[in-house]
Amino acid sequence: MSGGVDSSVAALLLHGEGHDVTGVFIKVWQPDFIPCTAEDDRKDAMRVAARLGIPFQTFNFEKEYKTAVIDYLIAEYKAGRTPNPDVMCNREIKFGAFLREAKRQGADAIATGHYARIHESGPRSQESQFHLLAGIDKNKDQSYFLYTLGQDELAHTLFPIGEYTKLQVRAIAEKAGLPTAQKKDSQGLCFIGKLDMKEFLARFLPRAEGAVQDRNGKIIGTHDGAHYYTVGQRHGFAVRAESASQSPYYVVAKDSATNTLTVSHTPSQKTDGAVTLQSVSWTSAIPQSNRKYTARMRYRQPLMPCFVHAGKANNARVQFLKSPGLIPSGQALVVYDGTECIGGGTIR
């Protein structure tokens, strides 16, 4: 229970179904230079637990979060890639450390407030198979961030609000008189809240002025460190007056070795539509190379048709049928078969 409305309603629904529910607040590392809201969130979660009449605990995963999420985030930006910390947080903390501790304490499953669904297929074989499905609410679907979940995680996880829309979730909370019913959704880095990423990174990665160039190699401005920027970004760097335009410039490439950003008015790259993945994870089965799937490289990006060629050593090659636009190295590419999220990997 994060102290938000989604996990509050997840607990409410399970409690109403007769499950033996314990509310858990996960305490994670927070930098001392950012106002800490964790205690307020924890108190909100406690109020909901008290309202429902369920036990409440706090699990401290500060060390695990700092190592698995924050240190990873900084290392990836330093290497010139743009990571997805929410994917790592889900894999290592919520469905890693939290699930392990819950099992150790005798829990049959964990439940979260994610907008996603799990379907258990009927057995022809001796064991059931679990499938990760997108949430009913397309605007809130969070399956993109959950693609690393495997069969063991899915078998011990419940997503109670996956069949509901956000409006329905708030209505349920309001009707039940939950104190979080109208609480605003959290924004920013997982568990850290409102956060300017560039400001955060500047505390760990020194500023280093570099050149901004156009596609022809002409220097048209400056920036304060290539590691602060992501492909597709369209602000945060200075362009000389003579190169200024009413049309925005987009970062289309960055070179950490030379500390250079390449920008263009057109947010696209010359590509044959092929994207290479590493650290690949498939939720239920390896995709078939002759079958058409869809995929996205950013959260809420429209799904694009593609073929998937799973390789060895956790690598894969995704061939889009049309140019996918800017390819953000370090981000997650997630593959779907209809509404089922079948897995994905990190863009290399």
BAROMI-749145 format. One record per residue (C-alpha): residue number from 0; z, y negated, x negated. Coordinates in steps of 0.2 Angstrom, whole numbers, plus 5000, padded with zeros to 4 digits. Each point is the difference from the previous one (the first is absolute). Layout:
BEGIN
- i up north east
- NUM Z Y X
...
***
This chain:
BEGIN
- i up north east
- 0 5000 5000 5000
- 1 4994 4984 4991
- 2 5007 4988 5013
- 3 4984 4997 5008
- 4 4994 5004 5018
- 5 4989 5015 4995
- 6 5013 5011 4992
- 7 5012 4994 5013
- 8 4989 5007 5014
- 9 4996 5016 4990
- 10 5019 5003 5000
- 11 5002 4996 5018
- 12 4986 5012 5006
- 13 5007 5014 4990
- 14 5017 4997 5006
- 15 4994 5000 5018
- 16 4991 5017 4997
- 17 5017 5008 4995
- 18 4998 5001 4982
- 19 5015 4998 4988
- 20 4995 4984 4992
- 21 5008 4991 4985
- 22 4994 4982 4996
- 23 4997 4997 4981
- 24 4997 4984 4991
- 25 4991 5001 4984
- 26 5006 4988 4987
- 27 4988 4996 4986
- 28 4998 4989 4985
- 29 4998 4982 5003
- 30 4997 4986 4987
- 31 5014 4988 4998
- 32 4988 4985 5000
- 33 4995 5004 5018
- 34 5012 4997 5015
- 35 5007 5017 5005
- 36 4998 5004 5019
- 37 5005 5018 4998
- 38 5017 4998 5006
- 39 4995 4991 5016
- 40 4987 5014 5003
- 41 5014 5013 4997
- 42 5011 4991 5012
- 43 4986 5000 5013
- 44 4998 5019 4998
- 45 5018 5003 5001
- 46 5000 4990 5017
- 47 4986 5011 5007
- 48 5010 5016 4994
- 49 5015 4993 5009
- 50 4991 4996 5016
- 51 4992 5018 5000
- 52 5017 5008 4995
- 53 4993 5009 4985
- 54 5007 5002 4982
- 55 4994 4988 4987
- 56 4998 5002 4981
- 57 4993 4990 4985
- 58 4990 5009 4987
- 59 4999 4991 4983
- 60 4983 5002 4992
- 61 5000 4985 4989
- 62 4997 5009 4984
- 63 4986 5011 5007
- 64 4992 4985 5008
- 65 5000 4989 4984
- 66 4992 5014 4990
- 67 4988 5008 5013
- 68 4994 4984 5008
- 69 5004 4984 4991
- 70 4997 5006 4982
- 71 4984 5009 5006
- 72 4994 4984 5009
- 73 5003 4989 4984
- 74 4991 5013 4989
- 75 4985 5001 5011
- 76 4998 4981 5001
- 77 5002 4999 4981
- 78 4986 5013 4998
- 79 4988 4990 5011
- 80 5002 5010 5016
- 81 5006 4995 5017
- 82 5012 5014 5006
- 83 5007 5003 5017
- 84 5019 5001 4999
- 85 5002 5005 5018
- 86 4991 5016 4997
- 87 5011 5003 4985
- 88 5016 4995 5010
- 89 4995 5013 5014
- 90 4997 5014 4987
- 91 5014 4998 4989
- 92 5014 4992 5010
- 93 4998 5003 5019
- 94 4992 5017 4999
- 95 5007 5004 4983
- 96 5017 4995 4996
- 97 5005 4997 5018
- 98 4993 5016 5007
- 99 5008 5010 4985
- 100 5017 4992 5004
- 101 4999 5003 5018
- 102 4996 5018 4997
- 103 5014 5002 4988
- 104 5012 4994 5014
- 105 4993 5013 5012
- 106 4988 4990 5010
- 107 4985 5009 5008
- 108 4988 4985 4999
- 109 5000 4981 4997
- 110 4992 4988 5011
- 111 4993 4982 4997
- 112 4993 4986 5009
- 113 4982 5002 4994
- 114 4985 4998 5012
- 115 4993 5017 4997
- 116 5000 5018 5007
- 117 5002 5018 4995
- 118 4991 5014 5009
- 119 5005 5018 4997
- 120 4985 5012 5002
- 121 5003 5016 5009
- 122 5001 5015 4989
- 123 4986 5012 4997
- 124 5007 5002 4983
- 125 5018 5005 4998
- 126 5005 4982 4996
- 127 4997 4984 5010
- 128 4990 4986 4992
- 129 5005 4982 5002
- 130 4987 4985 5002
- 131 5003 4982 4997
- 132 4992 4989 5014
- 133 4998 4982 5002
- 134 5012 4991 5011
- 135 4994 4996 5018
- 136 5002 4981 4996
- 137 4985 4997 4990
- 138 5006 4983 4994
- 139 5016 5007 4994
- 140 4994 5017 4994
- 141 5009 5004 4983
- 142 4992 5017 4996
- 143 4991 4991 4985
- 144 5017 4999 4991
- 145 5005 5018 5004
- 146 4985 5009 4992
- 147 5010 5008 4986
- 148 5011 5010 5012
- 149 4997 5019 4999
- 150 5004 5014 5011
- 151 5019 5001 4995
- 152 5003 4982 5004
- 153 4990 5000 5016
- 154 5010 5016 5005
- 155 5016 4991 4998
- 156 4995 4983 5007
- 157 5000 4992 5018
- 158 4990 4984 5005
- 159 5008 4996 5017
- 160 4990 4984 5003
- 161 4983 5006 4995
- 162 4995 5002 5018
- 163 5005 4983 5005
- 164 4993 4982 4997
- 165 5010 4986 4992
- 166 5002 4992 5017
- 167 5006 5016 5008
- 168 5013 5002 4985
- 169 5007 4982 5003
- 170 5001 5003 5019
- 171 5009 5016 4997
- 172 5012 4991 4988
- 173 5002 4986 5013
- 174 5004 5012 5014
- 175 5013 5009 4990
- 176 5008 4984 4994
- 177 4998 5003 4982
- 178 5005 4985 4989
- 179 4984 5002 4990
- 180 4988 4999 5015
- 181 4993 4983 4996
- 182 5002 5001 4981
- 183 4985 4994 4990
- 184 4990 5013 4990
- 185 5004 5000 4982
- 186 4986 4994 4988
- 187 4996 5002 4982
- 188 5004 5014 4987
- 189 5008 5015 5008
- 190 5019 4997 5001
- 191 5000 4983 4991
- 192 4994 4990 5015
- 193 4991 4983 4998
- 194 4994 4999 4983
- 195 4986 4991 4990
- 196 4993 5013 4989
- 197 4994 4988 4987
- 198 5017 4992 4999
- 199 5008 5017 4999
- 200 4989 5006 4986
- 201 5002 4984 4990
- 202 5018 5006 4997
- 203 4994 5015 4991
- 204 4983 4996 4994
- 205 4998 4984 4990
- 206 4987 4987 5006
- 207 4984 4999 4989
- 208 4987 4988 5003
- 209 4982 5007 5001
- 210 4983 4996 5005
- 211 4992 5002 5017
- 212 4981 5003 4999
- 213 4986 5003 5012
- 214 4989 5015 5001
- 215 4989 4993 4987
- 216 5014 4997 4987
- 217 5001 4982 5002
- 218 5018 4993 4999
- 219 5004 4991 5016
- 220 5019 4999 4999
- 221 5017 5007 4995
- 222 5014 5011 5006
- 223 5017 5004 4994
- 224 4999 5019 4996
- 225 4988 5013 5006
- 226 5014 5012 5004
- 227 5005 4989 5014
- 228 4984 5002 5010
- 229 4991 5014 5010
- 230 4982 5003 5003
- 231 4996 4992 5017
- 232 5012 4985 4998
- 233 4993 4983 5004
- 234 5014 4988 4995
- 235 5012 4997 4986
- 236 4988 4994 4986
- 237 4993 4983 4995
- 238 4982 4996 5001
- 239 4992 4985 4991
- 240 4995 4986 5011
- 241 4981 5002 4996
- 242 5001 5018 5005
- 243 5010 4997 5016
- 244 4993 5005 5016
- 245 5004 5001 5019
- 246 4997 5018 4999
- 247 5015 5010 4993
- 248 4999 5010 4983
- 249 5006 5018 5000
- 250 5006 5010 4985
- 251 4987 5013 4998
- 252 5006 5007 4983
- 253 5013 4997 4988
- 254 5002 5005 4981
- 255 5018 5001 4994
- 256 4994 5003 4982
- 257 4992 4983 4999
- 258 5011 4992 5014
- 259 4984 4995 5010
- 260 4997 4999 5019
- 261 4982 5001 5007
- 262 4998 4991 5016
- 263 4986 4999 5013
- 264 4996 4992 5017
- 265 4995 5017 5006
- 266 5014 5013 5001
- 267 4990 5015 4994
- 268 4996 5011 4985
- 269 4985 5009 4994
- 270 5004 5018 5004
- 271 4992 5016 5005
- 272 5014 5002 5012
- 273 5009 5013 4990
- 274 5019 4999 4997
- 275 5010 5011 4988
- 276 5017 5004 5004
- 277 5015 5007 4990
- 278 5017 5006 5005
- 279 4992 5008 5016
- 280 5011 5007 5014
- 281 4993 5010 5015
- 282 5012 5002 5015
- 283 4994 5016 5007
- 284 4984 5006 4992
- 285 4987 4995 4987
- 286 4985 4991 5008
- 287 4983 5008 5001
- 288 4987 4992 4989
- 289 4986 5002 5014
- 290 5010 4992 5014
- 291 5000 4982 5004
- 292 5017 4991 5001
- 293 5006 4982 5000
- 294 5010 4990 4988
- 295 5008 4983 4996
- 296 5006 4992 4984
- 297 5012 4988 5007
- 298 5012 5000 5015
- 299 4991 4995 5016
- 300 4983 5000 4992
- 301 4987 5007 5012
- 302 4997 5018 4997
- 303 4984 5004 4991
- 304 4990 5016 5001
- 305 5000 5010 4984
- 306 4998 5018 4991
- 307 5015 5006 4990
- 308 4998 5011 4984
- 309 5017 5007 4995
- 310 5000 5004 4982
- 311 5013 5008 4988
- 312 5016 4993 4993
- 313 5003 4990 5015
- 314 4985 4990 4999
- 315 4986 4996 5013
- 316 4984 4990 5003
- 317 4997 4991 5016
- 318 4982 4996 5004
- 319 4999 4986 5013
- 320 4984 5000 5011
- 321 4999 4981 4998
- 322 5007 4988 4987
- 323 5018 4999 5002
- 324 5001 4982 4993
- 325 5013 4996 4987
- 326 5009 5015 4993
- 327 5018 4996 4996
- 328 5006 5011 4985
- 329 5017 5007 5002
- 330 5000 4999 5019
- 331 5001 5015 5012
- 332 4984 5007 5007
- 333 5005 5010 5015
- 334 4988 5012 5009
- 335 5000 5004 5019
- 336 4992 5014 5010
- 337 5000 4992 5017
- 338 5018 4994 5004
- 339 5007 5012 4987
- 340 5005 4993 4983
- 341 4995 5014 4988
- 342 5006 4992 4983
- 343 4993 4989 4987
- 344 5003 4994 4982
- 345 5001 4985 4989
- 346 4984 4991 4996
- 347 4996 5001 4981
***
